[in-house]
Amino acid sequence: MSPALAALPLLGPASLLCVTSLRPSTGHRRPEGTLRFSRWATLFSLLLALLACLLAAAEGAVTSPLLGYAGMGLSVRLDAISCSMFLLVAFVGVIVVQYSRNYMDGDSRQGAFMAGLCRTLAAVMLVVLAGNLVQLVAAWVATSLALHRLLVFYPERRSARVAARKKFIVARLGDASLIGAAAVLVATFRTTDIATILARAQAMPVDAASATLSLAALLLGIAALMKSAQFPGHGWLPEVMDTPTPVSALLHAGIINAGGFLMIRFADVMLLSMPTLRLVALVGGFTALFGGVVMLTQTSVKGSLAWSTVAQMGFMTLECGFGAFAIALLHLVAHSLYKAHAFLSAGSVVEAETMPAFARPRVRIMLLSLLLAMAIYAGLGWLFGVFARHQPAVMALGAILVMGVSMLLSSALYGATARRLVIETLAGAAGTTLAYFFLEAAVTWLTAGSLPAIPAPDATGMLIMGLTIASFAAVIVLQSLVVRYNPRPAWRAARVHLANGLYVNALFDRLVGASRQDCIRDRDTTVV
């Protein structure tokens, strides 16, 4: 493949940016032109994403020539990582833009909203396609600024302004960290080309990494943590609920994944600093547990989905901290597709939430479910050769999968009298586990030339993995006991504190100068 062909995907964000010039951001002209061209621009981007995947599959990884000077400009890096992310963003973009045509119908600023969506999508595409650090940093900052305008699309909503203000502060900290990391990488490797930096980092032994590269890895980790709403900078994400639903879908299904993408893209650099990976694993694991527990106490659909995103981003960060970057990429794609569907179909989620609760848990049923989940995992894991790899990180993540499958089984076995229901549940659990192993093997094979192998953990890494498994087990037990202890006053009091995120946001509210009235969501805001 000619390197010049690799630059074709740039036509995707270019077409989206052209949509923003069809209509000024103010005024009340009819937006038919913007609506029509936004749909065609997203479909064109999706077509380019499919073409990019075919080119990369046929010819391998390649970087296009730089459209600029002295390492500054536009270039495209086509490999398994960028192609999968480009395809994901383009696909989500098509759905969100089409949904927005009906969602915003009749709004006097519909054209400006569609233009803002296209502007944000273009910036995200430039991030995932970036072949050089200058483009990556510029598009990273542009994504945040474009999203900020969408978050305050209805400026009369006080809570939306407060949440956007918090997001703005956290984003600037992440931007500063990424700029610092880029400066260190350029000073160390004397180039802005991402492929060259990764190749040189991959050839460098871990024990030979300099303090400057460790600093670069740390700054990359901080930038990723800030972008992915990790504790304690997570507070803005559950509060961004007063924006239009398409913005929530785009945020939770695409933009929030930029932090994970950053660590996956620079996996070779991250592996040069094991302390940074340990820090990332600890923060991600705690965020996953914290978000998962708080999610159980939410009463609104969007609130529950938002805290679910916090937990899922924490789990993806934990995977990166373990060095399982391929599994993190799979998690990123799967979560994006699920969360886009969840936000855009929030009405049907309400129906699901009104289903009757399960009966009180029994220890016998819980143990039986755990044994069945372990048997399913062991049998399928043996077929896929998981135990022959001797990778503790994969085994640790597998233990968490077993816990999740056991909860799926126990929820159906409580009071089940129909044999058909039990058989269907077992088949569903086996199918879920089989899909995990198959997709994990597929993504590992596809990214073999783009991502490093999972490193062998040291004693500290093994300790963190053990602590992670024990913590997730404790949360599973807590979740099982919620039904039993829910009527008790102590649990009701604890539920109130958990529903408010243990008031971590209170300090942040004071930092941004938000009053108590500003923090109360507008009563006329719907949840769908």
Summary of the structure (lengths in Angstrom):
residues: 528
radius of gyration: 23.1
end to end distance: 46.0
largest distance: 71.2
contacts: 1851
relative contact order: 0.09
helix: 73%
strand: 3%
